[in-house]
């Protein structure tokens, strides 16, 4: 699947014409455990798009994303214990 967000092409697979620049990853985790659940996939894409642009790319290939459990103790304290993550490879794709 391919989508565009904030001027960046996101592809969940390799694109044969892509010139890979660097791997990029983001973790969106409110360390206080009070706001991560309010974040969305758009927040992940926004952070990744910013990093891709900083590297001079226009695409992110092999895009992966999801949510993960980050702390047993946070859940015991009834705090948000879920964080979003995203990763992929910043690339240049000729149009």
Secondary structure, 3 states (H helix, E strand, C coil): CEEEECCEEEECCCCCCEEEEEEEEEEECCCCCCCHHHCCHHHHHHHHHHHHHHCCCCEEEEEEEEEEECCHHHHHCCCCCEEEEEEEEEEEECC
